[in-house]
Structures are given as C-alpha cells and as structure tokens.
Amino acid sequence: IILSMFVIRAIFRVKMDREVKQIEDEIDSSQLKPHIVTFEVANSLIDGKNLVQLHDIISCNFVVSRLRDSSGNVIIPNSQTTVHIGDKLYIVMSAQDEDRFKAVIGPEIDMDWEATPSPVVSRRIVVTKSHYNGVALGSLRLRMGYKLNATRVNRAGVDLLASPSLRLQIGDRITVVGQEEDIKRLADKLGNSMKRLNEPNMITLFVGIFFGILVGSIPIAFPGVSVPMKLGLAGGPLVVAILLSRFGYKLKLVTYTSSASSLLMREIGICLFLASVGIASGAGFAKTVFNYTGMWWVIWGFIITVVPLLVAGCIARGVYKINLLTIMGLFGGSMTDPPALAYANNSTGNDAPAVAYSTVYPLTMFLRVVAAQVLVLCLA
C-alpha cells in the first residue's frame, strides 16, 4: 500500500509541499473560516439603518465586532445600533461575502483597531466547564447579559464563525470583544482554565471502546449470505466514535482530548496492532512463505493489492485531480490498513489522510465481508 503511494507520487511528479498547501488553502477558503475586514459606511441608502435591518439587506451571517463613529468613539454595537455615513465597522464574515459588503456598505479600509484608544478590548476565553458542552452559543446571551460580542470560535486550531446556532465544545476558544470587567465575568462562568484541558477524559474514552466492541460484535444478516457480517473490533469503535463526537454532549460526555494525549494513544494503538500481528503470524512465517506455494500466495497477494490501488490512484489523480493526501488516506481506508494511515499522517504532517481514511473505512468493512460471502456463493 505504501509502495503504491510512492508510485502514484512518482508517476504524476507530485510535490508534497504543494499538496499540503492546497489542502490548507481549501480549509482557509471554507465557508466556516472567518474573514475580518473594516468597512467605512459610504452608502446613503443605509444611513440610519440599524444592524437588524442591515442583516436583512445583506442577507448573510456576519458579526459587527466594533463600531467607530464619526467623532472617534468606539462602541460595542447591538442589534438596534444604527450606522451612519463615515462610521467604521469591524466585521467578521465569510470571505466569499466580501464583495456583497462592499456593494452595500462602502469601501474596505485599513485600520488598526488595537491601536485605537478605547475601553474596548479583544480577548480569548477557553470553555472548560462541562456544563457548557453542547450549549448553543446564542443561548449564552453575551450581548444582553455581558455586553460582549463573540466574533469567532477556535476549535482544534480551526477558526469558526461565531453564529448563534454553533454548539460549543470543551476546549473551544471564544474570541469576545468588550470591556475587561465584562470579559472577566464571562471567563469565570465558562471556566477559562488551561489546567482543566490537560486532564484526559478517560470516561468518554472507555465508554467509546466498550460500546464500540458491542456494536462491532452485533451480527448483521443479509439474505442469501450464510454467515452474518460483523463490523469487528475496528469498525465498531470507529462508528461509535463518530456518533459520540456528534451526539456525545446529549449524554453529558466530554469528547475533548489534548493533542498530546491523542498522539500518544494513536502511536500506542499502532504499536499494539503491529505487535499483535507480528506475534500471531511470526511463528510460522518462514515455514509458510519460503516455499513454492507460499511464494505464489505472496505474488498473488501483491498483485491483488497493488493493481487496484494503482488503477484507482491514476483515475483519482489523472481524471479527478484529487489531492495526493486524500488519495493516501483512501488507499489506507480501502485496505483497512492502520499502518498505511500512520505512514500517511507522519509523512505529510496533515490530518487530511485520516479524514479520507475514516470516510471509506466503514463502507470497506461492510464490502469486504459481503464480497467474500458472495464469492463463496458464486463458486459453490
């Protein structure tokens, strides 16, 4: 599998740095990526309109973080704040909406808001109290209760637009704008304790493993197939992990794991997997492989593995222009091979292979069992 990755990279002369940059650019251009711009109000048609009316006119998600009026005063605007000709608006929005704002509000200008004297500051607050895990950002009522504006939320290194419907998770870093004392009150409420993030959530981890084993052990019968299919010890925990990450907050389960803990568990898991495979097959390896029959098994196994990967890789890259990092993840997932995924992650320094791996892995787990049963029925 790893050899196939090398061959695809050589055939298409892929530069890994360019592939990584392309993935990062795609993430940056995502609709959830906040874009911060300062506009000066120059359109007389919106003079005297409040922010609710401005939302209706522009018709997209955005946050007016700060407003500086013509006299130089900086305020935290609310829904009823009116804008006037000459006002400067510090707006957090999606990058693709920038032209719409220019057409409605006015020109983009350069302005250093941090250097502007005002009682308004910008701070990041870390959500560390489990009570707020899964709570919608809008339910905090930051503007009414704390006189603050939330502009964006950083989750696992990715900035998200602070929309009211966004559900918070432990470890989220909320960027808020307001006065120091109001920010401190909100920080006390949400926790804002970095020490709390260093504590691994072992309960959620073992709940996921336990139910993953149960789900993986459930037999699924198909008409005409004599042996029921099971997701196994790999597919079951994977499916349960996906469900917990989406719905875990409803069960009061905290799914946050620090980067160090995640990397440690990943490496330990790979080591245990390779060790168990080596111990199980190592005793009879030489006797099984180094003979005429064993040689042909190895040759056919090599052909069955490499040829489909090369064909799929050439089509993916040559026809559909799919990023090599994604292809590497697809290779590992299509063969349900964790060591190949570990190589892809470590060699690229990016999580894109893992995303592609998890996308195809559950389907492959189903197909590999069903295909084997179909072959038995056809050849019987």
C-alpha positions as a Markdown table, in Angstrom:
| # | Residue | x | y | z |
|---|---|---|---|---|
| 1 | Ile | 0.0 | 0.0 | 0.0 |
| 2 | Ile | 2.8 | 2.4 | 0.9 |
| 3 | Leu | 4.6 | 1.4 | -2.3 |
| 4 | Ser | 1.5 | 2.3 | -4.3 |
| 5 | Met | 1.6 | 5.8 | -2.7 |
| 6 | Phe | 5.2 | 6.2 | -3.8 |
| 7 | Val | 4.3 | 5.1 | -7.4 |
| 8 | Ile | 1.4 | 7.5 | -7.7 |
| 9 | Arg | 3.5 | 10.3 | -6.4 |
| 10 | Ala | 6.3 | 9.5 | -8.9 |
| 11 | Ile | 4.0 | 9.0 | -11.9 |
| 12 | Phe | 2.4 | 12.4 | -11.5 |
| 13 | Arg | 5.5 | 14.1 | -10.2 |
| 14 | Val | 3.7 | 15.4 | -7.1 |
| 15 | Lys | 5.3 | 17.9 | -4.8 |
| 16 | Met | 4.2 | 17.2 | -1.3 |
| 17 | Asp | 4.6 | 20.8 | -0.1 |
| 18 | Arg | 2.2 | 21.9 | -2.8 |
| 19 | Glu | -0.4 | 19.3 | -1.9 |
| 20 | Val | -0.3 | 20.3 | 1.8 |
| 21 | Lys | -0.6 | 24.0 | 0.8 |
| 22 | Gln | -3.6 | 23.2 | -1.4 |
| 23 | Ile | -5.3 | 21.4 | 1.5 |
| 24 | Glu | -4.6 | 24.3 | 3.8 |
| 25 | Asp | -5.9 | 26.8 | 1.2 |
| 26 | Glu | -9.1 | 24.8 | 0.8 |
| 27 | Ile | -9.6 | 24.9 | 4.6 |
| 28 | Asp | -8.9 | 28.7 | 4.7 |
| 29 | Ser | -11.5 | 29.3 | 1.9 |
| 30 | Ser | -14.1 | 27.2 | 3.7 |
| 31 | Gln | -17.4 | 29.0 | 4.4 |
| 32 | Leu | -16.8 | 28.5 | 8.2 |
| 33 | Lys | -13.5 | 30.3 | 8.0 |
| 34 | Pro | -14.0 | 33.8 | 9.5 |
| 35 | His | -12.8 | 36.8 | 7.4 |
| 36 | Ile | -12.2 | 40.1 | 9.2 |
| 37 | Val | -12.5 | 43.4 | 7.3 |
| 38 | Thr | -13.0 | 47.0 | 8.2 |
| 39 | Phe | -15.5 | 49.0 | 6.1 |
| 40 | Glu | -16.4 | 52.6 | 6.0 |
| 41 | Val | -20.1 | 53.5 | 5.6 |
| 42 | Ala | -20.4 | 55.4 | 2.3 |
| 43 | Asn | -23.8 | 54.3 | 1.1 |
| 44 | Ser | -26.5 | 56.9 | 1.9 |
| 45 | Leu | -29.2 | 54.3 | 1.4 |
| 46 | Ile | -28.2 | 52.5 | 4.7 |
| 47 | Asp | -27.7 | 55.8 | 6.6 |
| 48 | Gly | -29.8 | 55.5 | 9.8 |
| 49 | Lys | -30.4 | 51.7 | 9.4 |
| 50 | Asn | -29.9 | 49.5 | 12.5 |
| 51 | Leu | -27.9 | 46.2 | 12.4 |
| 52 | Val | -31.1 | 44.1 | 12.2 |
| 53 | Gln | -32.1 | 45.9 | 9.1 |
| 54 | Leu | -28.5 | 45.6 | 7.8 |
| 55 | His | -28.7 | 41.9 | 8.3 |
| 56 | Asp | -31.9 | 41.7 | 6.3 |
| 57 | Ile | -30.4 | 43.8 | 3.4 |
| 58 | Ile | -27.1 | 41.8 | 3.1 |
| 59 | Ser | -28.8 | 38.5 | 4.0 |
| 60 | Cys | -25.8 | 36.5 | 5.2 |
| 61 | Asn | -24.2 | 35.6 | 8.5 |
| 62 | Phe | -21.8 | 38.2 | 10.0 |
| 63 | Val | -20.9 | 39.9 | 13.2 |
| 64 | Val | -20.2 | 43.6 | 13.7 |
| 65 | Ser | -17.5 | 43.4 | 16.4 |
| 66 | Arg | -16.8 | 47.1 | 16.9 |
| 67 | Leu | -18.1 | 50.4 | 15.5 |
| 68 | Arg | -16.3 | 53.7 | 15.4 |
| 69 | Asp | -18.5 | 56.7 | 14.8 |
| 70 | Ser | -17.5 | 59.9 | 13.0 |
| 71 | Ser | -16.5 | 61.6 | 16.3 |
| 72 | Gly | -14.0 | 58.8 | 17.1 |
| 73 | Asn | -15.9 | 56.9 | 19.8 |
| 74 | Val | -15.5 | 53.1 | 19.7 |
| 75 | Ile | -18.6 | 51.1 | 20.9 |
| 76 | Ile | -19.8 | 47.5 | 21.0 |
| 77 | Pro | -22.9 | 47.6 | 18.7 |
| 78 | Asn | -26.1 | 45.7 | 19.4 |
| 79 | Ser | -29.0 | 44.8 | 17.2 |
| 80 | Gln | -30.5 | 48.3 | 17.5 |
| 81 | Thr | -27.3 | 50.3 | 16.9 |
| 82 | Thr | -27.7 | 52.5 | 13.8 |
| 83 | Val | -25.0 | 53.2 | 11.3 |
| 84 | His | -24.3 | 56.5 | 9.7 |
| 85 | Ile | -22.2 | 57.9 | 6.9 |
| 86 | Gly | -18.5 | 57.9 | 7.9 |
| 87 | Asp | -18.8 | 55.1 | 10.6 |
| 88 | Lys | -16.2 | 52.4 | 10.6 |
| 89 | Leu | -17.4 | 48.9 | 11.0 |
| 90 | Tyr | -15.2 | 46.0 | 12.1 |
| 91 | Ile | -17.0 | 43.0 | 10.6 |
| 92 | Val | -16.3 | 39.2 | 10.9 |
| 93 | Met | -17.9 | 37.3 | 8.0 |
| 94 | Ser | -17.2 | 34.7 | 5.4 |
| 95 | Ala | -14.6 | 35.5 | 2.7 |
| 96 | Gln | -16.9 | 34.9 | -0.2 |
| 97 | Asp | -19.3 | 37.6 | 1.1 |
| 98 | Glu | -16.8 | 40.4 | 1.0 |
| 99 | Asp | -17.9 | 41.8 | -2.4 |
| 100 | Arg | -21.5 | 42.0 | -1.1 |
| 101 | Phe | -20.5 | 44.1 | 1.8 |
| 102 | Lys | -18.5 | 46.5 | -0.4 |
| 103 | Ala | -21.6 | 47.0 | -2.6 |
| 104 | Val | -23.9 | 47.6 | 0.3 |
| 105 | Ile | -21.8 | 49.4 | 2.9 |
| 106 | Gly | -18.8 | 51.0 | 1.2 |
| 107 | Pro | -15.1 | 50.6 | 0.6 |
| 108 | Glu | -12.7 | 48.5 | 2.6 |
| 109 | Ile | -10.2 | 50.4 | 4.6 |
| 110 | Asp | -7.0 | 49.7 | 6.7 |
| 111 | Met | -7.4 | 50.4 | 10.4 |
| 112 | Asp | -5.5 | 49.1 | 13.4 |
| 113 | Trp | -8.3 | 48.7 | 16.0 |
| 114 | Glu | -5.9 | 47.6 | 18.7 |
| 115 | Ala | -4.0 | 50.9 | 18.4 |
| 116 | Thr | -7.2 | 52.9 | 18.7 |
| 117 | Pro | -7.7 | 54.3 | 22.2 |
| 118 | Ser | -10.9 | 52.8 | 23.7 |
| 119 | Pro | -12.2 | 50.9 | 26.7 |
| 120 | Val | -13.0 | 48.0 | 24.3 |
| 121 | Val | -10.5 | 45.1 | 24.1 |
| 122 | Ser | -10.5 | 41.7 | 22.4 |
| 123 | Arg | -9.7 | 38.5 | 24.4 |
| 124 | Arg | -10.0 | 34.7 | 24.0 |
| 125 | Ile | -11.9 | 32.7 | 26.6 |
| 126 | Val | -11.5 | 28.9 | 26.8 |
| 127 | Val | -14.6 | 26.8 | 27.5 |
| 128 | Thr | -13.5 | 24.3 | 30.2 |
| 129 | Lys | -16.7 | 23.7 | 32.3 |
| 130 | Ser | -18.5 | 20.6 | 31.1 |
| 131 | His | -21.9 | 22.3 | 31.8 |
| 132 | Tyr | -21.5 | 24.3 | 28.6 |
| 133 | Asn | -20.5 | 21.3 | 26.4 |
| 134 | Gly | -23.0 | 21.2 | 23.6 |
| 135 | Val | -24.7 | 24.5 | 24.5 |
| 136 | Ala | -25.5 | 26.8 | 21.6 |
| 137 | Leu | -23.5 | 30.0 | 21.5 |
| 138 | Gly | -26.6 | 32.1 | 21.2 |
| 139 | Ser | -28.1 | 30.8 | 24.5 |
| 140 | Leu | -25.3 | 32.5 | 26.4 |
| 141 | Arg | -26.9 | 35.9 | 25.6 |
| 142 | Leu | -23.5 | 37.6 | 25.5 |
| 143 | Arg | -24.8 | 40.9 | 24.3 |
| 144 | Met | -27.7 | 41.2 | 26.8 |
| 145 | Gly | -26.0 | 39.6 | 29.8 |
| 146 | Tyr | -22.4 | 40.6 | 29.4 |
| 147 | Lys | -22.4 | 43.5 | 26.9 |
| 148 | Leu | -20.0 | 41.4 | 24.8 |
| 149 | Asn | -19.8 | 40.4 | 21.1 |
| 150 | Ala | -18.4 | 37.0 | 20.1 |
| 151 | Thr | -16.6 | 37.2 | 16.8 |
| 152 | Arg | -15.2 | 33.7 | 16.2 |
| 153 | Val | -14.6 | 30.3 | 17.9 |
| 154 | Asn | -11.4 | 28.4 | 17.5 |
| 155 | Arg | -11.8 | 24.7 | 17.7 |
| 156 | Ala | -8.8 | 22.4 | 17.3 |
| 157 | Gly | -6.9 | 25.1 | 15.5 |
| 158 | Val | -9.7 | 26.0 | 13.1 |
| 159 | Asp | -11.5 | 29.3 | 13.3 |
| 160 | Leu | -15.3 | 29.1 | 13.0 |
| 161 | Leu | -17.7 | 32.0 | 12.6 |
| 162 | Ala | -19.5 | 32.7 | 15.9 |
| 163 | Ser | -23.1 | 32.0 | 14.7 |
| 164 | Pro | -25.8 | 31.7 | 17.4 |
| 165 | Ser | -26.5 | 28.1 | 16.4 |
| 166 | Leu | -22.9 | 26.9 | 16.8 |
| 167 | Arg | -22.7 | 24.4 | 19.7 |
| 168 | Leu | -19.8 | 24.8 | 22.0 |
| 169 | Gln | -17.4 | 22.0 | 23.0 |
| 170 | Ile | -14.9 | 21.7 | 25.8 |
| 171 | Gly | -11.6 | 23.3 | 24.6 |
| 172 | Asp | -13.3 | 25.9 | 22.3 |
| 173 | Arg | -11.6 | 29.3 | 22.4 |
| 174 | Ile | -14.2 | 32.1 | 22.0 |
| 175 | Thr | -12.9 | 35.5 | 20.9 |
| 176 | Val | -15.0 | 38.2 | 22.5 |
| 177 | Val | -14.9 | 41.9 | 22.3 |
| 178 | Gly | -15.9 | 44.2 | 25.2 |
| 179 | Gln | -14.7 | 45.8 | 28.4 |
| 180 | Glu | -12.2 | 44.0 | 30.7 |
| 181 | Glu | -14.6 | 43.5 | 33.6 |
| 182 | Asp | -17.3 | 42.0 | 31.4 |
| 183 | Ile | -14.9 | 39.7 | 29.8 |
| 184 | Lys | -13.7 | 38.5 | 33.2 |
| 185 | Arg | -17.2 | 37.7 | 34.3 |
| 186 | Leu | -17.8 | 35.6 | 31.2 |
| 187 | Ala | -14.4 | 33.9 | 31.7 |
| 188 | Asp | -15.3 | 32.9 | 35.3 |
| 189 | Lys | -18.6 | 31.5 | 34.0 |
| 190 | Leu | -17.1 | 29.4 | 31.2 |
| 191 | Gly | -14.1 | 28.2 | 33.2 |
| 192 | Asn | -11.1 | 29.5 | 31.2 |
| 193 | Ser | -8.8 | 27.1 | 32.9 |
| 194 | Met | -5.9 | 25.7 | 30.8 |
| 195 | Lys | -5.1 | 23.2 | 33.6 |
| 196 | Arg | -8.5 | 21.6 | 33.0 |
| 197 | Leu | -7.6 | 20.9 | 29.4 |
| 198 | Asn | -4.6 | 18.9 | 30.4 |
| 199 | Glu | -6.7 | 16.3 | 32.2 |
| 200 | Pro | -7.7 | 13.5 | 29.8 |
| 201 | Asn | -11.4 | 12.4 | 29.7 |
| 202 | Met | -10.9 | 8.7 | 30.4 |
| 203 | Ile | -14.6 | 8.0 | 31.0 |
| 204 | Thr | -15.6 | 9.0 | 27.5 |
| 205 | Leu | -12.7 | 7.0 | 26.1 |
| 206 | Phe | -13.7 | 3.8 | 27.8 |
| 207 | Val | -17.4 | 4.3 | 27.1 |
| 208 | Gly | -16.5 | 4.6 | 23.4 |
| 209 | Ile | -14.3 | 1.5 | 23.5 |
| 210 | Phe | -17.0 | -0.5 | 25.4 |
| 211 | Phe | -19.9 | 0.4 | 23.1 |
| 212 | Gly | -17.6 | 0.1 | 20.1 |
| 213 | Ile | -16.9 | -3.5 | 20.9 |
| 214 | Leu | -20.6 | -4.2 | 21.5 |
| 215 | Val | -21.5 | -2.7 | 18.1 |
| 216 | Gly | -18.7 | -4.5 | 16.4 |
| 217 | Ser | -19.9 | -7.8 | 17.8 |
| 218 | Ile | -23.5 | -7.4 | 16.5 |
| 219 | Pro | -24.2 | -9.9 | 13.7 |
| 220 | Ile | -25.9 | -8.4 | 10.7 |
| 221 | Ala | -27.6 | -11.0 | 8.5 |
| 222 | Phe | -28.1 | -10.5 | 4.7 |
| 223 | Pro | -30.5 | -12.6 | 2.6 |
| 224 | Gly | -28.6 | -15.3 | 0.8 |
| 225 | Val | -25.5 | -15.0 | 2.9 |
| 226 | Ser | -24.9 | -17.9 | 5.2 |
| 227 | Val | -22.6 | -16.2 | 7.7 |
| 228 | Pro | -23.8 | -12.9 | 9.3 |
| 229 | Met | -21.5 | -9.9 | 9.0 |
| 230 | Lys | -19.9 | -8.0 | 11.9 |
| 231 | Leu | -18.1 | -4.7 | 12.0 |
| 232 | Gly | -15.4 | -6.2 | 14.2 |
| 233 | Leu | -13.1 | -4.6 | 16.7 |
| 234 | Ala | -12.0 | -1.9 | 14.3 |
| 235 | Gly | -15.3 | -0.9 | 12.6 |
| 236 | Gly | -17.4 | -0.9 | 15.7 |
| 237 | Pro | -15.4 | 1.6 | 17.7 |
| 238 | Leu | -15.0 | 3.8 | 14.6 |
| 239 | Val | -18.7 | 4.1 | 14.1 |
| 240 | Val | -19.4 | 4.7 | 17.8 |
| 241 | Ala | -16.6 | 7.3 | 17.9 |
| 242 | Ile | -18.3 | 9.2 | 15.0 |
| 243 | Leu | -21.6 | 9.1 | 16.8 |
| 244 | Leu | -20.2 | 10.2 | 20.1 |
| 245 | Ser | -18.4 | 13.2 | 18.5 |
| 246 | Arg | -21.8 | 14.3 | 17.1 |
| 247 | Phe | -24.2 | 13.4 | 19.9 |
| 248 | Gly | -22.0 | 12.9 | 22.9 |
| 249 | Tyr | -22.9 | 16.2 | 24.5 |
| 250 | Lys | -26.5 | 15.0 | 24.9 |
| 251 | Leu | -25.2 | 12.2 | 27.2 |
| 252 | Lys | -23.0 | 14.7 | 29.1 |
| 253 | Leu | -19.9 | 13.1 | 27.6 |
| 254 | Val | -16.9 | 15.4 | 27.1 |
| 255 | Thr | -15.1 | 14.3 | 23.9 |
| 256 | Tyr | -12.2 | 16.8 | 24.1 |
| 257 | Thr | -8.7 | 15.2 | 24.1 |
| 258 | Ser | -5.5 | 17.2 | 24.1 |
| 259 | Ser | -3.2 | 16.9 | 21.1 |
| 260 | Ala | -0.5 | 15.2 | 23.2 |
| 261 | Ser | -2.9 | 12.6 | 24.5 |
| 262 | Ser | -4.4 | 12.0 | 21.1 |
| 263 | Leu | -0.9 | 11.4 | 19.5 |
| 264 | Leu | 0.1 | 9.2 | 22.4 |
| 265 | Met | -2.9 | 7.0 | 22.0 |
| 266 | Arg | -2.5 | 6.9 | 18.3 |
| 267 | Glu | 1.1 | 5.7 | 18.4 |
| 268 | Ile | 0.4 | 3.2 | 21.2 |
| 269 | Gly | -2.5 | 1.8 | 19.2 |
| 270 | Ile | -0.4 | 1.4 | 16.1 |
| 271 | Cys | 2.4 | -0.3 | 18.1 |
| 272 | Leu | 0.0 | -2.7 | 19.8 |
| 273 | Phe | -1.6 | -3.5 | 16.4 |
| 274 | Leu | 1.7 | -4.3 | 14.7 |
| 275 | Ala | 2.9 | -6.3 | 17.8 |
| 276 | Ser | -0.2 | -8.4 | 17.8 |
| 277 | Val | 0.0 | -9.1 | 14.1 |
| 278 | Gly | 3.7 | -10.0 | 14.4 |
| 279 | Ile | 3.2 | -12.3 | 17.3 |
| 280 | Ala | 0.3 | -14.0 | 15.7 |
| 281 | Ser | 2.0 | -14.6 | 12.3 |
| 282 | Gly | 5.6 | -14.6 | 13.2 |
| 283 | Ala | 6.0 | -18.2 | 14.5 |
| 284 | Gly | 5.1 | -19.8 | 11.2 |
| 285 | Phe | 6.1 | -17.0 | 8.8 |
| 286 | Ala | 9.3 | -18.6 | 7.3 |
| 287 | Lys | 7.7 | -22.0 | 7.0 |
| 288 | Thr | 4.6 | -20.6 | 5.3 |
| 289 | Val | 6.2 | -18.1 | 2.9 |
| 290 | Phe | 9.6 | -19.6 | 1.9 |
| 291 | Asn | 8.3 | -22.4 | -0.3 |
| 292 | Tyr | 6.8 | -22.8 | -3.8 |
| 293 | Thr | 3.1 | -22.5 | -2.6 |
| 294 | Gly | 3.8 | -19.6 | -0.2 |
| 295 | Met | 5.7 | -17.7 | -2.9 |
| 296 | Trp | 2.7 | -17.8 | -5.2 |
| 297 | Trp | 0.4 | -16.7 | -2.3 |
| 298 | Val | 2.7 | -13.7 | -1.8 |
| 299 | Ile | 2.8 | -12.9 | -5.5 |
| 300 | Trp | -0.9 | -13.0 | -5.9 |
| 301 | Gly | -1.4 | -11.0 | -2.7 |
| 302 | Phe | 0.9 | -8.4 | -4.1 |
| 303 | Ile | -0.9 | -8.2 | -7.4 |
| 304 | Ile | -4.4 | -8.1 | -5.8 |
| 305 | Thr | -3.3 | -5.3 | -3.5 |
| 306 | Val | -1.2 | -3.1 | -5.8 |
| 307 | Val | -3.0 | -3.3 | -9.1 |
| 308 | Pro | -6.4 | -2.0 | -7.9 |
| 309 | Leu | -4.7 | 0.8 | -5.9 |
| 310 | Leu | -2.6 | 1.9 | -8.9 |
| 311 | Val | -5.7 | 1.9 | -11.1 |
| 312 | Ala | -7.8 | 3.8 | -8.6 |
| 313 | Gly | -4.9 | 6.2 | -7.8 |
| 314 | Cys | -4.3 | 7.0 | -11.5 |
| 315 | Ile | -8.0 | 7.7 | -12.1 |
| 316 | Ala | -8.3 | 9.8 | -8.9 |
| 317 | Arg | -5.3 | 11.9 | -9.7 |
| 318 | Gly | -5.3 | 11.9 | -13.5 |
| 319 | Val | -9.0 | 12.3 | -14.1 |
| 320 | Tyr | -10.5 | 13.9 | -11.0 |
| 321 | Lys | -7.3 | 15.8 | -9.8 |
| 322 | Ile | -7.8 | 14.6 | -6.2 |
| 323 | Asn | -5.2 | 15.8 | -3.7 |
| 324 | Leu | -2.5 | 13.2 | -3.0 |
| 325 | Leu | -3.1 | 13.5 | 0.7 |
| 326 | Thr | -6.7 | 12.4 | 0.2 |
| 327 | Ile | -5.6 | 9.6 | -2.1 |
| 328 | Met | -3.2 | 8.3 | 0.5 |
| 329 | Gly | -6.0 | 8.2 | 3.1 |
| 330 | Leu | -8.2 | 6.4 | 0.5 |
| 331 | Phe | -5.5 | 3.8 | 0.0 |
| 332 | Gly | -5.2 | 3.1 | 3.7 |
| 333 | Gly | -9.0 | 3.1 | 4.2 |
| 334 | Ser | -9.8 | 0.9 | 1.2 |
| 335 | Met | -7.4 | -1.7 | 2.5 |
| 336 | Thr | -8.5 | -1.1 | 6.2 |
| 337 | Asp | -4.8 | -0.7 | 7.0 |
| 338 | Pro | -3.9 | 1.4 | 10.0 |
| 339 | Pro | -0.1 | 1.2 | 9.4 |
| 340 | Ala | -0.6 | 2.8 | 6.0 |
| 341 | Leu | -2.6 | 5.6 | 7.6 |
| 342 | Ala | 0.1 | 6.1 | 10.2 |
| 343 | Tyr | 2.7 | 6.4 | 7.4 |
| 344 | Ala | 0.5 | 8.9 | 5.5 |
| 345 | Asn | -0.1 | 11.1 | 8.6 |
| 346 | Asn | 3.5 | 11.1 | 9.7 |
| 347 | Ser | 4.9 | 11.7 | 6.2 |
| 348 | Thr | 2.6 | 14.6 | 5.4 |
| 349 | Gly | 2.2 | 16.2 | 8.8 |
| 350 | Asn | -1.5 | 16.8 | 8.0 |
| 351 | Asp | -4.8 | 15.2 | 9.1 |
| 352 | Ala | -6.3 | 15.1 | 5.5 |
| 353 | Pro | -5.3 | 11.4 | 5.1 |
| 354 | Ala | -7.1 | 10.5 | 8.3 |
| 355 | Val | -10.3 | 12.3 | 7.1 |
| 356 | Ala | -10.3 | 10.3 | 3.8 |
| 357 | Tyr | -9.5 | 7.1 | 5.7 |
| 358 | Ser | -12.4 | 7.4 | 8.0 |
| 359 | Thr | -14.7 | 8.3 | 5.1 |
| 360 | Val | -14.2 | 5.0 | 3.2 |
| 361 | Tyr | -13.3 | 2.7 | 6.1 |
| 362 | Pro | -16.9 | 1.8 | 7.3 |
| 363 | Leu | -18.1 | 1.0 | 3.8 |
| 364 | Thr | -15.0 | -1.1 | 3.1 |
| 365 | Met | -15.6 | -3.1 | 6.3 |
| 366 | Phe | -19.1 | -4.0 | 5.0 |
| 367 | Leu | -18.0 | -4.8 | 1.5 |
| 368 | Arg | -15.0 | -7.0 | 2.4 |
| 369 | Val | -17.2 | -9.4 | 4.3 |
| 370 | Val | -20.1 | -9.3 | 1.9 |
| 371 | Ala | -17.8 | -9.7 | -1.1 |
| 372 | Ala | -16.2 | -12.8 | 0.5 |
| 373 | Gln | -19.7 | -14.3 | 1.1 |
| 374 | Val | -20.8 | -13.5 | -2.5 |
| 375 | Leu | -17.7 | -15.2 | -3.9 |
| 376 | Val | -18.3 | -18.3 | -1.8 |
| 377 | Leu | -21.9 | -18.5 | -3.0 |
| 378 | Cys | -21.0 | -17.9 | -6.7 |
| 379 | Leu | -18.2 | -20.6 | -6.6 |
| 380 | Ala | -20.1 | -23.1 | -4.5 |
